[in-house]
Amino acid sequence: MSHRPERRATDPPARRARARRGGAPREDTLDFSLTPEQEAFRARVRAWLQANVPAEWARRVSTVAEVPRPEAYGFLREWQRRLYEAGFVGLTWPREYGGQGLTWVEELILHEELAAAKAPPILNILGVGMAGPTIIAHGTEEQKRRYLRPILSGEEIWCQGYSEPNAGSDLAALQTRAVRDGEYWVVYGQKVWTSLAHIADWMMLLARTDPTLPKHRGLTYFLLDMHAPGITVRPLRQMTGDAEFNEVFFDGVRVHESQILGGLNNGWQVGLTTLMYERLALGFGLQVRLRIALDALVALARRLERDGRPATEDPLVRQELARLWIETECLKFTGARALTRLLRGELPGPEASTGKMIWVAANQRLQELALALQGPYAMLARGSPWAIEDGLWQHSFLRSRANSIEGGTTEVQKNIIGERLLGLPKG
Amino acid sequence: MDFGFSQEQELLRATARKFLESECPSAWVRARMEEPAGTTPEFWARLAEQGWLGLVYPEEYGGSGLGFVDLTVLMEEMGRVVMPGPFFSTVLLGGLAILEAGSAAQKTAWLPRLIAGEARAALAWTEPNARWDAAGITLPARPAADGWVLTGTKLFVLDAHLADVLVVAARTAEGPEPERGVSLFLVPRDTPGLEARLLPTMDQTRKLCEVRLQDVRVPAEALLGPRDGGWAPLARVIDRATVALCAEMCGGAQKVLEMSTEYAKVRVAFGRPIGSYQGVKHKAADMLVEVENAKSLTYYAAWAVDEDSPEVPLAASMAKAYCSDAYRRVAGDGIQIHGGIGFTWEHDLHLYFKRAKSSEFTFGDATYHRERVARLIGL
């Protein structure tokens, strides 16, 4: 019975395991450890952040939202410039366009350190997260040279002209028209929910250039100058009281054909690239904000009392904090799995689509708990002398309601998972 | 950094899937549910032949010397087919305890036989007090001439009735710190005074026993690891077994998701496949999110075990807290998507649902592990 066959299915990994214990180079298996170069990069980021993250900011953003708040625009523009000059914006972008030519591993390290340092977000979050990667993927050499560097430095702020009053989840139904006039296209129509349009210099505009084609085929992606005549930006006040997004009206806005990105009537494909990067790059950012918010929530729970004892001694609070901790960590590990596929040049797996849904659920519950911990104080808003932490949590709580709507509603995300990943039939 | 499986690990997965689909189909599983043995000698020998009984054991005892990430792959595949039998108790509980705490002589005496499929081990740890911590270990072991005398009852002991040897956790000293004063003993099952009684279980693929010890006398050499210092190795074994269980749960949940998705594509109601309705489609999407989250946390925990990271207890508890809820919900939703057929004995879903439920309570449920997470992160 003790006879052991010569060949077993497990032989190859046995060799690998031996090699690993012997200190030989690792093969591609689950591995969270970093190379000496990557560790050095981490140390450099950490040292720079320690010296440069303003202490005042760290206090003010204890409940930070993931989208910059209007009162901080000036500060955040300056912050991005300094971050860029230190070489910490656009890590994965090619060097010739102002990037650092590094990998997504460095990008992940950077974001972990930003979270640990409670660093502010950058102002040009849509430019760096979406416009830039799309231009790198589809732009002409001239477009890359013109637009990429100012995106990274924050000199030129970008907004995204996708959603319309009658085209939200059903984006391809958009009606904004661009009509040819010689070398120019003339734009008529309206966008809505356009974050940062009121301070933006450029817009990623999706417009219909051929109404005779099926709805996904007649769209074109333009790089639109937001200072051009015929554009009216009207801020929309949100339930938080802030006006971070806008309505944008186009009344005969002229845009030159050289501003088309990725070819005429190819806008849907180009736009999908943007959305793919939105998931990935913004995903790192969301993870940072969630970690910062969770640390702040834990600190809040330590300070507050429930029924005469610290909230952290309440079993229900402990359960919920632990649950949030697990989900926040999970988001990181799931991100690492998605990143690995990217580094190996594989197609995104199912895990790539789950990040936003985990984040939404976790952040909304986190914000609910932050208010629950406050008891009746939860009712007090900023300006009240009794408000806890000057009502910052009340603001972030209200803001979190948008999470399951913006960037693809939770319902659309579930349709995508159901249809594209699981292969279920369309309704 | 690389957080995917290697080609060798994918090969192991393919081999295991093929083997288990052919050797462990549901008809075979159902037959084993009806019998105390939970497996067959032929099947057990095949597991040994594949090298799977010794996958994570050092080569000096006949093992393959692989890690928990490799094991994760295998456990996922075993979970996919709801594999019954004493694999878990022998390889991940009794055997690991001997590896973790045993002397050279004890390891040499038992491990090669366990790995070759010639003997089986179990871990008698929990008691009727149903606690998972050190304070739960109250069964006294008293020094006697040339050894020890153990008396008391162990409960929820996996596969004790099939084991050749039991690792019994007993209390050898009382004190303010329950972690001090736990000792482990190697007790052959045929030792006079030891009785393992098989209990009816909801999940018939898992055989649980009550183990009664009435003045069981063991020699001094039966002590496994340091006197009064048995909790530390035991806790390490439990954390590792927990990670392995999580991997098995991930595999089961993944299979339920696949079964439910396939069914939703072909089952027609009101003239359309039910998967085209958002009520079903969104449920399936939620299941996928839970399965992928469960995998992410489990893979991290397996990596932490292989690195011997101080984060193992935290990583294991994060994974078990999540998997406990996720597998139960996924299995429940799977039944819901299948409708009436999913509630029948004939359909395999109940095997998964019951395994999910029994796994949920094995090594502590989600609430227990979330509280442990809270403590470990300093709350």
Interface residues (C-beta under 8 A of the other chain):
Chain A: M1 S2 R4 P5 R8 A9 T10 P12 P13 A14 R16 A17 R18 R26 E27 D28 T29 L30 D31 F32 S33 L34 Q38 V105 L108 V298 A301 T312 P315 R318 Q319 L321 A322 R323 W325 I326 E327 E329 C330 F333 T334 A336 R337 L339 T340 R341 L343 R344 P350 E351 T354 M357 I358 E411 Q413 K414 N415 I417 G418 E419 L421 L422 G423 L424 P425 K426 G427
Chain B: M1 D2 F3 G4 F5 S6 Q7 E8 Q9 L11 L12 T15 A16 A45 E49 Q50 G51 W52 L55 E59 G62 S64 G65 L66 G67 V69 D70 P112 A116 G117 E118 L257 T261 A264 K265 R272 P273 G275 S276 Y277 Q278 V280 K281 H282 A284 A285 D286 L288 V289 E292 N293 K295 S296 L297 Y299 Y300 A302 W303 D306 E307 M318 A321 Y322 T367 R370 E371 V373 A374 I377 L379
